[in-house]
Amino acid sequence: MTKLMRELIERLEALPDAEQDALAREFLSVLEGQVYVLTPEQEEEVRKALEDGEPNASPQEVDAFFARFRG
C-alpha cells in the first residue's frame, strides 16, 4: 500500500460511520467503472458556472493541480 493510500485510509477512519459508508460506495462505483450522474441541482450549478464568464483552468494549471497528488 502506498503512503498516500495509508494517509487516505487514516483520514477516512476519523469520519463518522455514515460518511465512511457514503465515500466507500463512491470509491467502489469508481472502481467498478460506473458513471457518476449529476443531480438536477448539480447540473444547474455546472450550467451557472459555465455561464458566469470566469475563465477555465488551462491545461498547465490542471496538470499542476493533479501533480500535487501524484506520488
Protein Blocks (a to p, Z undefined) as FASTA:
>chain_A
ZZklmmmmmmmmmpcfklmmmmmmmmmmmmnopacdddfklmmmmmmmmmnopacddfkl
mmmmmmmmpZZ
